[in-house]
């Protein structure tokens, strides 16, 4: 959702509803975004540049940054309404939008990332990692993921997979 062109009162009302509904950091960030001003954007843009500079310094000594692909491993699909979906993180229920945490490393900074499987959970669902590469070097994390698949066999087809 965006606040561009929307009446401030409408954005304020929606942001307050989000804050009452949850205390999850992602929802609160969404609420803050609804009420953001142009000066907030400039401040946030400056913070983003700080993170980009930190990644640039990291990549002066490293080719790849590995991180989890998600806050949880793969989980069974649900048809529950989006706002009611929960994830179990170390025995604690967290909002479904918390899945954005690790992909946000790339989304916020503009650095390329490739998610790839590295194994299966005990229930047979994929475990994923994310390879992040230097700025504008999109092929680096893609190639790294391909080399991991070559070395360890990749994920393969899940049981019951049918190709049409």
N, C-alpha and C positions, 0 to 999 in steps of 0.2 A: 504494500500500500504506500501511497505517496501523499504528501500534503500539498503538492503543487496545484494551485488553482482552486483549492477547496477552502471554504470559509473557516476561519480560525476557530470559531465556536464549535463547528462540526468535528474538527480535528481534536480539539480539547475534550469534547464529550467522548469520542472514541478512545482516546488515550487513557482517560480516567476509567473507562470500562475495562480496558486491558489490565490496568494496574490493580483493580479490584479482583479480577478473575485469577490472577496468578502472581507469584513472586519470582518466576523464572527469569533469568537474566536476558534471555532472548526476547521475551515478551516485553520486558521493561525497555529494552533497546528499541523495540518497535514503537512503543509508546513515546519514548523520547524523540524518535524520528518524526512522528506525527506532529509534534509540537516544536520542531526545530526551526530556527531562524536561519537567515543567510549567514549571519556571523557564527552560528553554531557549525554550519557546514565548513566555513573557512578554518575554524579551530580543528574540526575532525579531519579535514584534509591535511593540515599540518601534522597531526598525530600519525596519519597514514604515512606521510613522508618519513617520519622518524622510524617507523617499522620497516619501510623499504630500505632505508639506509643501513639498518641493523642486518637485514638479510644480505645486502650487498657486501657488507664487511664479512659476514659468515662465508659467503661464496668465494671470497679471496683465498680461502684455505681449504675449501671442500667442494666436491663436485655435486653432491646430492645431500639433501636433508630428508631423512625418513621420519614420518610421523604416522600415527594411526590414521586410517581413512575415516573413522567414525568414532563416536564415544562408546559404541557397543559393536560387537560383531553382528553379522547378519542375523535377522530375526524373522519369524514367520509373518507373512502378510496379514494385515487386519483391514476390515471394512468399517471399523469404528469411525465416527466423525472425527475429522482432523483435530479439532480442539480437545477431544477426549483421549487421544492417543498418548500413551506413556511408554517410556523405555525404562528398563531396569539397569541401573548403573551401580554395581557393587551393593545390591540390595536396596537401593533407594530409587523411588519413582521420580523420573525427571520428564520434562516436557519433550514432545516429539521434535520440536525445533532445535533442541540441543545438538542434533546431528550436524548442524551447520558449523560447529566449533572448529573442527580440524580442516574442513574444506575452506573455511574463512581465511586460513593462512595464505592461501593462493588468491582467493577472491579479493581480500583487502589489499594485498600488496601488488597484485598483478603479475606475480611470479608463476611460471608454469608448473602444474602438478599433474601426476598420473596416478590414479588408484589402481591397485592390482592385488590379486589374491595370493596368499602365502600358505594357505592350508585350510583345514576344516575344523569346525568346533566338534565337540563330542556328539552333537545332534546332527552333524553332517552339513552344516551351513558354512559359507565362506568366512574366512578371517582376512581382512584387508589391511593393507598398508598404503601409504601415499608417498610417492617420491616427488620432491620439489626440486626444481633445477634453477640455475641462474636466470636472471631476467633476459627475456627474448631468446632463450636457449630451449625452446619447447621440445626439441628432439632429444635432449639429454635425459629427462625423466622417462620419456617414452622408450628410449633405447635401454635404459636401466631396467625398466619393467620387463622388456622383452628378454633381456639377459637373465633375469631372475626366473622367468618362465622356462627358458631354455635349460637352465641349471637344475631347477627343481620340478619341472614337468607341468607347470601351470595348473589350472583348476580342472580342466576336462569337463565333460558333460555330466550334469547331475542325473541321479537315478530317475527314470521315468521321462527323461527328455525326449520329445518327439519333434523331428524337423518336418515342416510342412513344405 
